[in-house]
Amino acid sequence: MSPAEKIVAGIDLGGTAINYTFLDERGQFLIDGLCEHPARSVEGPDVCLGQIADGLAIAAERAGVPLAKLVAVGLDTPGPASAAGVFSRRGSTNFVHPDWAGYDARAGLEARLGLPVTYLNDGNAAALWGHASVFGSENTATSVSAIIGTGLGGGVIVGGRVVTGSHGFGGELGHVLLPYTAIPGIEGLVPSCNCGRTGDLESLCSLTAIRRSLLPHFLARHPDHPLAADRDIAAAATRVRGLAERGDAMCREIFQVQARALGLFFDEMINVFDPAAVFVGGGAVETGEAFRSWFVAEIRAGMPGQREEQADLPIHVIRDGDSAGARGAALDAARLVREQGL
Ligand SMILES: [Zn+2]
């Protein structure tokens, strides 16, 4: 088999959906957009891994990829899980079946498929895709990515490699504390996080932050706003991004706070890692170009003055958000193939 015929797969396993992609040795993704199936994770690992194996065959047929060419698979999932892909014994909101507790998802999939499997958490995988989309898949660049979703995930890539950490918590960027009282417009707000911290990045920049802190704070100041009539604060929170994109002043303020929090956060990362670029991704920036540009400008406006050498640091938006996890997982599998000569 010639080298160009080797293929790796990326599998993004979420609580409700599985997303597949394939990557060839020239670095070309063989599936455009989304190849997604509902996930049967509520039925436990045995059923779910069987479903992944079946779905891989379907996805391969759709992409015109003979499975015989598959040499490795990258898996990514939401945490909490170890760097090696073992789910927390305490369970997970995305994987509620009791058999998932303490389950080694990487080894389980490897045994099921009979192929080497690599593991990343979903934030790290999306960060790796964002990084590679700018710097290429073989690079030694350093970057920091923040992925804004229900929570705040992300990843740190140093010298082209994902920092997974000693216990799998590398790149848990959401729980980095910020000097949040420097952010204008939230005087008096005490933003709390599920982790017990006050004023970390996730407590100010996530869908959960909007529902729990930012929307109640701003609605108290704008009692006549249409969202004040919505009794379901969780549903109202999901409408903030769309309203902000359409120019609603209060919802823009909420996104401005999130951007300013990111500005403070990236400033901390710049002083730790001196990255070549920073990235922002996730549902919050799955918007039109005009809103994305405004949001990035607000992030930059929230950053303290930088050294001359770092002042032009690029802030990129991660594209292909829905398939970012699967693509990053595939890139990690490709790294294994390169390093181990599979
Ligand atoms: Zn936290």
py3Dmol code that shows the C-alpha trace and the ligand (Angstrom):
import py3Dmol

protein = """\
ATOM      1  CA  MET A   1       0.000   0.000   0.000  1.00  0.00           C
ATOM      2  CA  SER A   2       1.495   3.361  -0.961  1.00  0.00           C
ATOM      3  CA  PRO A   3       1.776   5.965   1.811  1.00  0.00           C
ATOM      4  CA  ALA A   4      -0.838   8.188   0.187  1.00  0.00           C
ATOM      5  CA  GLU A   5      -3.419   5.475   0.666  1.00  0.00           C
ATOM      6  CA  LYS A   6      -3.378   5.533   4.456  1.00  0.00           C
ATOM      7  CA  ILE A   7      -6.427   7.095   6.073  1.00  0.00           C
ATOM      8  CA  VAL A   8      -7.244   8.082   9.645  1.00  0.00           C
ATOM      9  CA  ALA A   9     -10.691   8.747  11.109  1.00  0.00           C
ATOM     10  CA  GLY A  10     -11.844  11.330  13.622  1.00  0.00           C
ATOM     11  CA  ILE A  11     -14.803  10.491  15.856  1.00  0.00           C
ATOM     12  CA  ASP A  12     -16.396  13.200  17.983  1.00  0.00           C
ATOM     13  CA  LEU A  13     -18.620  11.460  20.535  1.00  0.00           C
ATOM     14  CA  GLY A  14     -20.973  13.816  22.338  1.00  0.00           C
ATOM     15  CA  GLY A  15     -23.833  13.153  24.713  1.00  0.00           C
ATOM     16  CA  THR A  16     -26.399  13.265  21.910  1.00  0.00           C
ATOM     17  CA  ALA A  17     -24.537  12.962  18.594  1.00  0.00           C
ATOM     18  CA  ILE A  18     -21.556  11.285  16.958  1.00  0.00           C
ATOM     19  CA  ASN A  19     -19.664  13.108  14.227  1.00  0.00           C
ATOM     20  CA  TYR A  20     -17.251  11.383  11.843  1.00  0.00           C
ATOM     21  CA  THR A  21     -14.549  12.568   9.507  1.00  0.00           C
ATOM     22  CA  PHE A  22     -11.676  11.034   7.507  1.00  0.00           C
ATOM     23  CA  LEU A  23      -8.252  12.500   6.791  1.00  0.00           C
ATOM     24  CA  ASP A  24      -5.812  11.248   4.178  1.00  0.00           C
ATOM     25  CA  GLU A  25      -2.033  11.419   4.316  1.00  0.00           C
ATOM     26  CA  ARG A  26      -1.919  14.579   2.217  1.00  0.00           C
ATOM     27  CA  GLY A  27      -3.892  16.339   4.955  1.00  0.00           C
ATOM     28  CA  GLN A  28      -7.164  16.417   3.021  1.00  0.00           C
ATOM     29  CA  PHE A  29     -10.422  15.906   4.908  1.00  0.00           C
ATOM     30  CA  LEU A  30     -12.590  13.510   2.937  1.00  0.00           C
ATOM     31  CA  ILE A  31     -15.954  14.609   4.335  1.00  0.00           C
ATOM     32  CA  ASP A  32     -17.212  18.139   3.720  1.00  0.00           C
ATOM     33  CA  GLY A  33     -19.296  19.512   6.546  1.00  0.00           C
ATOM     34  CA  LEU A  34     -21.094  17.279   8.951  1.00  0.00           C
ATOM     35  CA  CYS A  35     -21.457  13.489   9.013  1.00  0.00           C
ATOM     36  CA  GLU A  36     -23.523  13.170  12.150  1.00  0.00           C
ATOM     37  CA  HIS A  37     -25.631  10.453  13.751  1.00  0.00           C
ATOM     38  CA  PRO A  38     -27.608  10.449  17.007  1.00  0.00           C
ATOM     39  CA  ALA A  39     -25.547   8.933  19.839  1.00  0.00           C
ATOM     40  CA  ARG A  40     -26.901   6.039  21.893  1.00  0.00           C
ATOM     41  CA  SER A  41     -24.645   6.973  24.808  1.00  0.00           C
ATOM     42  CA  VAL A  42     -27.550   6.736  27.274  1.00  0.00           C
ATOM     43  CA  GLU A  43     -27.552   2.978  26.612  1.00  0.00           C
ATOM     44  CA  GLY A  44     -23.998   2.649  27.922  1.00  0.00           C
ATOM     45  CA  PRO A  45     -20.565   2.024  26.403  1.00  0.00           C
ATOM     46  CA  ASP A  46     -21.257  -1.412  24.954  1.00  0.00           C
ATOM     47  CA  VAL A  47     -24.143  -0.279  22.772  1.00  0.00           C
ATOM     48  CA  CYS A  48     -22.535   3.071  22.008  1.00  0.00           C
ATOM     49  CA  LEU A  49     -19.163   1.668  20.859  1.00  0.00           C
ATOM     50  CA  GLY A  50     -20.958  -0.865  18.667  1.00  0.00           C
ATOM     51  CA  GLN A  51     -22.894   2.015  17.181  1.00  0.00           C
ATOM     52  CA  ILE A  52     -19.643   3.913  16.536  1.00  0.00           C
ATOM     53  CA  ALA A  53     -18.189   0.913  14.667  1.00  0.00           C
ATOM     54  CA  ASP A  54     -21.335   0.600  12.515  1.00  0.00           C
ATOM     55  CA  GLY A  55     -21.442   4.357  11.918  1.00  0.00           C
ATOM     56  CA  LEU A  56     -17.800   4.384  10.863  1.00  0.00           C
ATOM     57  CA  ALA A  57     -18.595   1.887   8.124  1.00  0.00           C
ATOM     58  CA  ILE A  58     -21.539   4.009   6.950  1.00  0.00           C
ATOM     59  CA  ALA A  59     -19.438   7.173   6.996  1.00  0.00           C
ATOM     60  CA  ALA A  60     -16.648   5.420   5.083  1.00  0.00           C
ATOM     61  CA  GLU A  61     -19.069   4.312   2.395  1.00  0.00           C
ATOM     62  CA  ARG A  62     -20.426   7.833   2.116  1.00  0.00           C
ATOM     63  CA  ALA A  63     -16.889   9.247   1.774  1.00  0.00           C
ATOM     64  CA  GLY A  64     -15.844   6.519  -0.676  1.00  0.00           C
ATOM     65  CA  VAL A  65     -13.112   5.333   1.703  1.00  0.00           C
ATOM     66  CA  PRO A  66     -12.388   1.587   1.907  1.00  0.00           C
ATOM     67  CA  LEU A  67     -12.121   0.755   5.624  1.00  0.00           C
ATOM     68  CA  ALA A  68      -9.088  -1.412   4.828  1.00  0.00           C
ATOM     69  CA  LYS A  69      -7.120   1.823   4.347  1.00  0.00           C
ATOM     70  CA  LEU A  70      -7.924   2.985   7.890  1.00  0.00           C
ATOM     71  CA  VAL A  71      -4.780   2.774  10.063  1.00  0.00           C
ATOM     72  CA  ALA A  72      -5.754   4.749  13.190  1.00  0.00           C
ATOM     73  CA  VAL A  73      -8.711   6.502  14.786  1.00  0.00           C
ATOM     74  CA  GLY A  74      -8.887   9.658  16.890  1.00  0.00           C
ATOM     75  CA  LEU A  75     -11.646   9.873  19.505  1.00  0.00           C
ATOM     76  CA  ASP A  76     -12.782  12.961  21.350  1.00  0.00           C
ATOM     77  CA  THR A  77     -15.512  13.374  23.970  1.00  0.00           C
ATOM     78  CA  PRO A  78     -16.637  15.889  26.548  1.00  0.00           C
ATOM     79  CA  GLY A  79     -15.067  15.268  29.966  1.00  0.00           C
ATOM     80  CA  PRO A  80     -14.435  14.798  32.710  1.00  0.00           C
ATOM     81  CA  ALA A  81     -11.970  12.151  31.594  1.00  0.00           C
ATOM     82  CA  SER A  82      -8.272  11.478  32.067  1.00  0.00           C
ATOM     83  CA  ALA A  83      -5.701  12.381  29.422  1.00  0.00           C
ATOM     84  CA  ALA A  84      -5.776   8.700  28.418  1.00  0.00           C
ATOM     85  CA  GLY A  85      -9.551   8.692  27.862  1.00  0.00           C
ATOM     86  CA  VAL A  86     -10.824   7.130  31.095  1.00  0.00           C
ATOM     87  CA  PHE A  87     -14.097   8.723  32.194  1.00  0.00           C
ATOM     88  CA  SER A  88     -14.396  10.053  35.723  1.00  0.00           C
ATOM     89  CA  ARG A  89     -15.672   7.558  38.302  1.00  0.00           C
ATOM     90  CA  ARG A  90     -18.065  10.271  39.451  1.00  0.00           C
ATOM     91  CA  GLY A  91     -19.866  10.156  36.121  1.00  0.00           C
ATOM     92  CA  SER A  92     -20.547  12.838  33.579  1.00  0.00           C
ATOM     93  CA  THR A  93     -23.559  14.886  32.552  1.00  0.00           C
ATOM     94  CA  ASN A  94     -23.074  13.752  28.946  1.00  0.00           C
ATOM     95  CA  PHE A  95     -22.595  10.051  29.723  1.00  0.00           C
ATOM     96  CA  VAL A  96     -25.174   9.227  32.362  1.00  0.00           C
ATOM     97  CA  HIS A  97     -25.369   5.415  32.007  1.00  0.00           C
ATOM     98  CA  PRO A  98     -23.636   3.943  35.117  1.00  0.00           C
ATOM     99  CA  ASP A  99     -21.321   1.765  32.987  1.00  0.00           C
ATOM    100  CA  TRP A 100     -19.571   4.909  31.696  1.00  0.00           C
ATOM    101  CA  ALA A 101     -18.255   5.759  35.196  1.00  0.00           C
ATOM    102  CA  GLY A 102     -14.541   4.916  35.219  1.00  0.00           C
ATOM    103  CA  TYR A 103     -14.810   3.492  31.684  1.00  0.00           C
ATOM    104  CA  ASP A 104     -11.732   3.553  29.433  1.00  0.00           C
ATOM    105  CA  ALA A 105     -13.320   4.867  26.225  1.00  0.00           C
ATOM    106  CA  ARG A 106     -10.053   4.919  24.274  1.00  0.00           C
ATOM    107  CA  ALA A 107      -9.108   1.322  25.067  1.00  0.00           C
ATOM    108  CA  GLY A 108     -12.715   0.196  24.620  1.00  0.00           C
ATOM    109  CA  LEU A 109     -12.896   1.632  21.115  1.00  0.00           C
ATOM    110  CA  GLU A 110      -9.438   0.305  20.266  1.00  0.00           C
ATOM    111  CA  ALA A 111     -10.531  -3.223  21.229  1.00  0.00           C
ATOM    112  CA  ARG A 112     -13.791  -2.859  19.296  1.00  0.00           C
ATOM    113  CA  LEU A 113     -12.167  -1.594  16.089  1.00  0.00           C
ATOM    114  CA  GLY A 114      -8.875  -3.493  16.262  1.00  0.00           C
ATOM    115  CA  LEU A 115      -7.023  -0.265  15.387  1.00  0.00           C
ATOM    116  CA  PRO A 116      -4.886   2.174  17.415  1.00  0.00           C
ATOM    117  CA  VAL A 117      -7.073   4.896  18.957  1.00  0.00           C
ATOM    118  CA  THR A 118      -5.938   8.282  20.304  1.00  0.00           C
ATOM    119  CA  TYR A 119      -7.966  10.350  22.761  1.00  0.00           C
ATOM    120  CA  LEU A 120      -8.511  14.070  23.355  1.00  0.00           C
ATOM    121  CA  ASN A 121     -11.218  15.917  25.250  1.00  0.00           C
ATOM    122  CA  ASP A 122     -13.542  17.872  22.953  1.00  0.00           C
ATOM    123  CA  GLY A 123     -12.106  21.290  23.791  1.00  0.00           C
ATOM    124  CA  ASN A 124      -8.560  20.148  23.082  1.00  0.00           C
ATOM    125  CA  ALA A 125      -9.671  18.519  19.822  1.00  0.00           C
ATOM    126  CA  ALA A 126     -11.396  21.697  18.605  1.00  0.00           C
ATOM    127  CA  ALA A 127      -8.315  23.700  19.602  1.00  0.00           C
ATOM    128  CA  LEU A 128      -6.078  21.357  17.602  1.00  0.00           C
ATOM    129  CA  TRP A 129      -8.264  21.768  14.508  1.00  0.00           C
ATOM    130  CA  GLY A 130      -8.277  25.566  14.834  1.00  0.00           C
ATOM    131  CA  HIS A 131      -4.506  25.572  15.278  1.00  0.00           C
ATOM    132  CA  ALA A 132      -3.854  23.243  12.314  1.00  0.00           C
ATOM    133  CA  SER A 133      -6.254  25.170  10.071  1.00  0.00           C
ATOM    134  CA  VAL A 134      -3.904  28.165  10.368  1.00  0.00           C
ATOM    135  CA  PHE A 135      -0.457  26.641  10.981  1.00  0.00           C
ATOM    136  CA  GLY A 136      -0.822  23.342   9.101  1.00  0.00           C
ATOM    137  CA  SER A 137      -0.945  19.867  10.592  1.00  0.00           C
ATOM    138  CA  GLU A 138       2.838  19.539  11.012  1.00  0.00           C
ATOM    139  CA  ASN A 139       4.082  22.627  12.831  1.00  0.00           C
ATOM    140  CA  THR A 140       5.825  23.760  15.981  1.00  0.00           C
ATOM    141  CA  ALA A 141       3.667  26.808  16.690  1.00  0.00           C
ATOM    142  CA  THR A 142       2.113  27.752  20.036  1.00  0.00           C
ATOM    143  CA  SER A 143      -1.522  28.868  20.397  1.00  0.00           C
ATOM    144  CA  VAL A 144      -4.335  29.160  22.928  1.00  0.00           C
ATOM    145  CA  SER A 145      -7.984  28.474  22.007  1.00  0.00           C
ATOM    146  CA  ALA A 146     -11.148  29.271  23.967  1.00  0.00           C
ATOM    147  CA  ILE A 147     -14.289  27.386  22.892  1.00  0.00           C
ATOM    148  CA  ILE A 148     -17.498  29.044  24.110  1.00  0.00           C
ATOM    149  CA  GLY A 149     -20.380  26.628  24.569  1.00  0.00           C
ATOM    150  CA  THR A 150     -22.589  25.624  27.486  1.00  0.00           C
ATOM    151  CA  GLY A 151     -19.353  25.862  29.444  1.00  0.00           C
ATOM    152  CA  LEU A 152     -15.978  27.156  28.376  1.00  0.00           C
ATOM    153  CA  GLY A 153     -13.490  24.632  27.017  1.00  0.00           C
ATOM    154  CA  GLY A 154     -10.416  24.981  24.937  1.00  0.00           C
ATOM    155  CA  GLY A 155      -6.858  24.003  24.558  1.00  0.00           C
ATOM    156  CA  VAL A 156      -3.262  25.085  24.738  1.00  0.00           C
ATOM    157  CA  ILE A 157      -0.923  23.912  21.991  1.00  0.00           C
ATOM    158  CA  VAL A 158       2.788  24.348  22.629  1.00  0.00           C
ATOM    159  CA  GLY A 159       5.275  23.566  19.881  1.00  0.00           C
ATOM    160  CA  GLY A 160       2.523  21.909  17.827  1.00  0.00           C
ATOM    161  CA  ARG A 161       1.460  19.536  20.622  1.00  0.00           C
ATOM    162  CA  VAL A 162      -1.688  19.623  22.730  1.00  0.00           C
ATOM    163  CA  VAL A 163      -0.968  20.189  26.419  1.00  0.00           C
ATOM    164  CA  THR A 164      -3.116  17.503  28.082  1.00  0.00           C
ATOM    165  CA  GLY A 165      -1.463  17.855  31.471  1.00  0.00           C
ATOM    166  CA  SER A 166      -0.627  15.347  34.189  1.00  0.00           C
ATOM    167  CA  HIS A 167      -4.246  14.397  34.943  1.00  0.00           C
ATOM    168  CA  GLY A 168      -6.072  15.344  31.722  1.00  0.00           C
ATOM    169  CA  PHE A 169      -6.949  18.834  32.903  1.00  0.00           C
ATOM    170  CA  GLY A 170      -4.516  20.731  30.664  1.00  0.00           C
ATOM    171  CA  GLY A 171      -6.412  23.420  28.791  1.00  0.00           C
ATOM    172  CA  GLU A 172      -9.286  23.574  31.311  1.00  0.00           C
ATOM    173  CA  LEU A 173      -9.318  27.237  30.530  1.00  0.00           C
ATOM    174  CA  GLY A 174     -12.799  27.949  31.860  1.00  0.00           C
ATOM    175  CA  HIS A 175     -11.636  27.877  35.455  1.00  0.00           C
ATOM    176  CA  VAL A 176      -8.784  30.358  35.160  1.00  0.00           C
ATOM    177  CA  LEU A 177      -9.570  33.339  37.399  1.00  0.00           C
ATOM    178  CA  LEU A 178      -9.835  36.811  35.886  1.00  0.00           C
ATOM    179  CA  PRO A 179      -9.586  40.316  37.358  1.00  0.00           C
ATOM    180  CA  TYR A 180     -13.261  40.616  36.362  1.00  0.00           C
ATOM    181  CA  THR A 181     -13.990  43.825  38.257  1.00  0.00           C
ATOM    182  CA  ALA A 182     -12.002  45.568  35.507  1.00  0.00           C
ATOM    183  CA  ILE A 183     -14.798  44.736  33.015  1.00  0.00           C
ATOM    184  CA  PRO A 184     -17.117  47.715  32.491  1.00  0.00           C
ATOM    185  CA  GLY A 185     -20.894  47.258  32.779  1.00  0.00           C
ATOM    186  CA  ILE A 186     -21.015  44.532  35.446  1.00  0.00           C
ATOM    187  CA  GLU A 187     -20.461  46.585  38.580  1.00  0.00           C
ATOM    188  CA  GLY A 188     -21.989  44.713  41.522  1.00  0.00           C
ATOM    189  CA  LEU A 189     -22.154  41.372  39.712  1.00  0.00           C
ATOM    190  CA  VAL A 190     -20.608  38.408  41.554  1.00  0.00           C
ATOM    191  CA  PRO A 191     -20.213  35.762  38.802  1.00  0.00           C
ATOM    192  CA  SER A 192     -20.133  32.265  40.276  1.00  0.00           C
ATOM    193  CA  CYS A 193     -19.091  29.092  38.473  1.00  0.00           C
ATOM    194  CA  ASN A 194     -20.180  25.457  38.888  1.00  0.00           C
ATOM    195  CA  CYS A 195     -16.611  24.702  39.997  1.00  0.00           C
ATOM    196  CA  GLY A 196     -16.982  26.914  43.079  1.00  0.00           C
ATOM    197  CA  ARG A 197     -14.794  29.765  41.865  1.00  0.00           C
ATOM    198  CA  THR A 198     -16.008  33.323  41.481  1.00  0.00           C
ATOM    199  CA  GLY A 199     -14.963  35.313  38.441  1.00  0.00           C
ATOM    200  CA  ASP A 200     -13.307  32.634  36.331  1.00  0.00           C
ATOM    201  CA  LEU A 201     -13.589  32.679  32.521  1.00  0.00           C
ATOM    202  CA  GLU A 202     -16.548  30.267  32.354  1.00  0.00           C
ATOM    203  CA  SER A 203     -18.483  32.323  34.932  1.00  0.00           C
ATOM    204  CA  LEU A 204     -18.367  35.270  32.503  1.00  0.00           C
ATOM    205  CA  CYS A 205     -18.088  33.703  29.075  1.00  0.00           C
ATOM    206  CA  SER A 206     -20.402  30.741  28.375  1.00  0.00           C
ATOM    207  CA  LEU A 207     -24.071  30.007  27.811  1.00  0.00           C
ATOM    208  CA  THR A 208     -24.222  29.058  31.488  1.00  0.00           C
ATOM    209  CA  ALA A 209     -22.805  32.482  32.416  1.00  0.00           C
ATOM    210  CA  ILE A 210     -25.528  34.182  30.363  1.00  0.00           C
ATOM    211  CA  ARG A 211     -28.299  32.162  32.034  1.00  0.00           C
ATOM    212  CA  ARG A 212     -26.934  32.315  35.553  1.00  0.00           C
ATOM    213  CA  SER A 213     -25.328  35.758  35.846  1.00  0.00           C
ATOM    214  CA  LEU A 214     -25.271  38.062  32.847  1.00  0.00           C
ATOM    215  CA  LEU A 215     -28.898  37.913  31.684  1.00  0.00           C
ATOM    216  CA  PRO A 216     -30.388  38.353  35.194  1.00  0.00           C
ATOM    217  CA  HIS A 217     -27.922  41.199  35.835  1.00  0.00           C
ATOM    218  CA  PHE A 218     -28.808  43.085  32.663  1.00  0.00           C
ATOM    219  CA  LEU A 219     -32.554  42.364  32.819  1.00  0.00           C
ATOM    220  CA  ALA A 220     -32.621  43.979  36.281  1.00  0.00           C
ATOM    221  CA  ARG A 221     -31.357  47.117  34.565  1.00  0.00           C
ATOM    222  CA  HIS A 222     -33.615  46.768  31.523  1.00  0.00           C
ATOM    223  CA  PRO A 223     -36.935  45.527  32.947  1.00  0.00           C
ATOM    224  CA  ASP A 224     -38.781  46.469  29.744  1.00  0.00           C
ATOM    225  CA  HIS A 225     -36.606  44.283  27.523  1.00  0.00           C
ATOM    226  CA  PRO A 226     -38.617  41.619  25.606  1.00  0.00           C
ATOM    227  CA  LEU A 227     -36.583  38.813  27.228  1.00  0.00           C
ATOM    228  CA  ALA A 228     -37.844  39.971  30.667  1.00  0.00           C
ATOM    229  CA  ALA A 229     -41.253  38.530  29.739  1.00  0.00           C
ATOM    230  CA  ASP A 230     -39.760  35.067  29.200  1.00  0.00           C
ATOM    231  CA  ARG A 231     -40.356  33.021  32.344  1.00  0.00           C
ATOM    232  CA  ASP A 232     -37.874  30.388  31.221  1.00  0.00           C
ATOM    233  CA  ILE A 233     -34.463  31.976  31.795  1.00  0.00           C
ATOM    234  CA  ALA A 234     -32.652  29.039  30.158  1.00  0.00           C
ATOM    235  CA  ALA A 235     -34.685  29.477  26.968  1.00  0.00           C
ATOM    236  CA  ALA A 236     -34.193  33.249  27.109  1.00  0.00           C
ATOM    237  CA  ALA A 237     -30.429  32.761  27.461  1.00  0.00           C
ATOM    238  CA  THR A 238     -30.295  30.805  24.197  1.00  0.00           C
ATOM    239  CA  ARG A 239     -31.916  33.766  22.384  1.00  0.00           C
ATOM    240  CA  VAL A 240     -29.282  36.306  23.476  1.00  0.00           C
ATOM    241  CA  ARG A 241     -26.771  35.515  20.708  1.00  0.00           C
ATOM    242  CA  GLY A 242     -29.339  35.862  17.907  1.00  0.00           C
ATOM    243  CA  LEU A 243     -30.655  39.104  19.345  1.00  0.00           C
ATOM    244  CA  ALA A 244     -27.123  40.440  19.773  1.00  0.00           C
ATOM    245  CA  GLU A 245     -26.339  39.601  16.162  1.00  0.00           C
ATOM    246  CA  ARG A 246     -29.456  41.500  15.066  1.00  0.00           C
ATOM    247  CA  GLY A 247     -28.290  44.559  17.000  1.00  0.00           C
ATOM    248  CA  ASP A 248     -30.263  44.378  20.251  1.00  0.00           C
ATOM    249  CA  ALA A 249     -28.428  46.802  22.561  1.00  0.00           C
ATOM    250  CA  MET A 250     -28.726  44.844  25.818  1.00  0.00           C
ATOM    251  CA  CYS A 251     -27.734  41.543  24.220  1.00  0.00           C
ATOM    252  CA  ARG A 252     -24.764  43.282  22.599  1.00  0.00           C
ATOM    253  CA  GLU A 253     -23.727  44.442  26.073  1.00  0.00           C
ATOM    254  CA  ILE A 254     -23.867  40.833  27.293  1.00  0.00           C
ATOM    255  CA  PHE A 255     -21.615  39.734  24.428  1.00  0.00           C
ATOM    256  CA  GLN A 256     -19.341  42.683  25.053  1.00  0.00           C
ATOM    257  CA  VAL A 257     -18.833  41.510  28.641  1.00  0.00           C
ATOM    258  CA  GLN A 258     -17.968  38.021  27.344  1.00  0.00           C
ATOM    259  CA  ALA A 259     -15.514  39.492  24.836  1.00  0.00           C
ATOM    260  CA  ARG A 260     -13.889  41.673  27.478  1.00  0.00           C
ATOM    261  CA  ALA A 261     -13.504  38.652  29.760  1.00  0.00           C
ATOM    262  CA  LEU A 262     -11.788  36.834  26.893  1.00  0.00           C
ATOM    263  CA  GLY A 263      -9.523  39.835  26.396  1.00  0.00           C
ATOM    264  CA  LEU A 264      -8.380  39.661  30.023  1.00  0.00           C
ATOM    265  CA  PHE A 265      -7.977  35.891  29.749  1.00  0.00           C
ATOM    266  CA  PHE A 266      -5.927  35.997  26.550  1.00  0.00           C
ATOM    267  CA  ASP A 267      -3.706  38.650  28.119  1.00  0.00           C
ATOM    268  CA  GLU A 268      -2.882  36.186  30.902  1.00  0.00           C
ATOM    269  CA  MET A 269      -2.129  33.476  28.335  1.00  0.00           C
ATOM    270  CA  ILE A 270       0.029  35.831  26.259  1.00  0.00           C
ATOM    271  CA  ASN A 271       2.168  36.451  29.304  1.00  0.00           C
ATOM    272  CA  VAL A 272       2.496  32.737  30.024  1.00  0.00           C
ATOM    273  CA  PHE A 273       2.935  31.232  26.559  1.00  0.00           C
ATOM    274  CA  ASP A 274       3.793  34.080  24.155  1.00  0.00           C
ATOM    275  CA  PRO A 275       1.593  32.371  21.526  1.00  0.00           C
ATOM    276  CA  ALA A 276       1.724  32.942  17.771  1.00  0.00           C
ATOM    277  CA  ALA A 277      -2.065  33.344  17.714  1.00  0.00           C
ATOM    278  CA  VAL A 278      -5.133  32.941  19.892  1.00  0.00           C
ATOM    279  CA  PHE A 279      -8.413  31.373  18.762  1.00  0.00           C
ATOM    280  CA  VAL A 280     -12.042  31.670  19.739  1.00  0.00           C
ATOM    281  CA  GLY A 281     -14.630  29.089  18.735  1.00  0.00           C
ATOM    282  CA  GLY A 282     -17.893  27.460  19.713  1.00  0.00           C
ATOM    283  CA  GLY A 283     -21.569  28.268  19.416  1.00  0.00           C
ATOM    284  CA  ALA A 284     -21.143  31.892  20.489  1.00  0.00           C
ATOM    285  CA  VAL A 285     -19.266  32.703  17.270  1.00  0.00           C
ATOM    286  CA  GLU A 286     -21.326  30.523  14.900  1.00  0.00           C
ATOM    287  CA  THR A 287     -22.632  33.775  13.462  1.00  0.00           C
ATOM    288  CA  GLY A 288     -22.310  36.013  10.438  1.00  0.00           C
ATOM    289  CA  GLU A 289     -19.021  37.647   9.553  1.00  0.00           C
ATOM    290  CA  ALA A 290     -20.016  41.119  10.754  1.00  0.00           C
ATOM    291  CA  PHE A 291     -20.834  39.922  14.268  1.00  0.00           C
ATOM    292  CA  ARG A 292     -17.669  37.816  14.445  1.00  0.00           C
ATOM    293  CA  SER A 293     -15.539  40.805  13.456  1.00  0.00           C
ATOM    294  CA  TRP A 294     -17.227  42.980  16.058  1.00  0.00           C
ATOM    295  CA  PHE A 295     -16.726  40.313  18.721  1.00  0.00           C
ATOM    296  CA  VAL A 296     -13.021  39.896  17.898  1.00  0.00           C
ATOM    297  CA  ALA A 297     -12.546  43.683  18.010  1.00  0.00           C
ATOM    298  CA  GLU A 298     -14.181  43.713  21.453  1.00  0.00           C
ATOM    299  CA  ILE A 299     -11.835  40.955  22.640  1.00  0.00           C
ATOM    300  CA  ARG A 300      -8.882  43.053  21.528  1.00  0.00           C
ATOM    301  CA  ALA A 301     -10.351  46.140  23.177  1.00  0.00           C
ATOM    302  CA  GLY A 302     -10.538  44.152  26.433  1.00  0.00           C
ATOM    303  CA  MET A 303      -6.836  43.298  26.368  1.00  0.00           C
ATOM    304  CA  PRO A 304      -4.432  45.483  28.311  1.00  0.00           C
ATOM    305  CA  GLY A 305      -1.668  47.108  26.218  1.00  0.00           C
ATOM    306  CA  GLN A 306       0.770  44.528  24.862  1.00  0.00           C
ATOM    307  CA  ARG A 307       4.497  44.623  24.240  1.00  0.00           C
ATOM    308  CA  GLU A 308       5.357  45.907  20.797  1.00  0.00           C
ATOM    309  CA  GLU A 309       6.291  42.379  19.630  1.00  0.00           C
ATOM    310  CA  GLN A 310       2.918  40.970  20.719  1.00  0.00           C
ATOM    311  CA  ALA A 311       0.631  43.860  19.856  1.00  0.00           C
ATOM    312  CA  ASP A 312      -0.373  42.432  16.452  1.00  0.00           C
ATOM    313  CA  LEU A 313      -1.159  38.966  17.805  1.00  0.00           C
ATOM    314  CA  PRO A 314      -3.797  37.452  15.489  1.00  0.00           C
ATOM    315  CA  ILE A 315      -7.177  36.531  17.029  1.00  0.00           C
ATOM    316  CA  HIS A 316      -8.736  33.866  14.797  1.00  0.00           C
ATOM    317  CA  VAL A 317     -12.263  32.475  14.815  1.00  0.00           C
ATOM    318  CA  ILE A 318     -12.308  28.663  14.518  1.00  0.00           C
ATOM    319  CA  ARG A 319     -14.263  27.690  11.397  1.00  0.00           C
ATOM    320  CA  ASP A 320     -16.324  24.541  10.763  1.00  0.00           C
ATOM    321  CA  GLY A 321     -17.370  24.607  14.413  1.00  0.00           C
ATOM    322  CA  ASP A 322     -19.693  21.589  14.187  1.00  0.00           C
ATOM    323  CA  SER A 323     -16.974  19.341  12.812  1.00  0.00           C
ATOM    324  CA  ALA A 324     -14.046  20.912  14.720  1.00  0.00           C
ATOM    325  CA  GLY A 325     -13.900  18.128  17.330  1.00  0.00           C
ATOM    326  CA  ALA A 326     -13.865  15.294  14.785  1.00  0.00           C
ATOM    327  CA  ARG A 327     -11.266  17.083  12.663  1.00  0.00           C
ATOM    328  CA  GLY A 328      -9.011  17.694  15.663  1.00  0.00           C
ATOM    329  CA  ALA A 329      -9.369  14.059  16.735  1.00  0.00           C
ATOM    330  CA  ALA A 330      -8.377  12.938  13.217  1.00  0.00           C
ATOM    331  CA  LEU A 331      -5.325  15.213  13.310  1.00  0.00           C
ATOM    332  CA  ASP A 332      -4.277  13.614  16.598  1.00  0.00           C
ATOM    333  CA  ALA A 333      -4.594  10.137  15.046  1.00  0.00           C
ATOM    334  CA  ALA A 334      -2.490  11.346  12.094  1.00  0.00           C
ATOM    335  CA  ARG A 335       0.176  12.492  14.558  1.00  0.00           C
ATOM    336  CA  LEU A 336       0.277   8.966  16.026  1.00  0.00           C
ATOM    337  CA  VAL A 337       0.667   7.488  12.550  1.00  0.00           C
ATOM    338  CA  ARG A 338       3.583   9.854  11.808  1.00  0.00           C
ATOM    339  CA  GLU A 339       5.331   9.274  15.123  1.00  0.00           C
ATOM    340  CA  GLN A 340       4.921   5.518  15.199  1.00  0.00           C
ATOM    341  CA  GLY A 341       5.267   4.921  11.466  1.00  0.00           C
ATOM    342  CA  LEU A 342       1.973   2.992  11.328  1.00  0.00           C
TER     343      LEU A 342
END
"""
ligand_1 = """\
1
ZN
Zn -15.122 27.521 37.104
"""
view = py3Dmol.view(width=600, height=400)
view.addModel(protein, "pdb")
view.setStyle({"model": 0}, {"cartoon": {"style": "trace"}})
view.addModel(ligand_1, "xyz")
view.setStyle({"model": 1}, {"stick": {}})
view.zoomTo()
view.show()
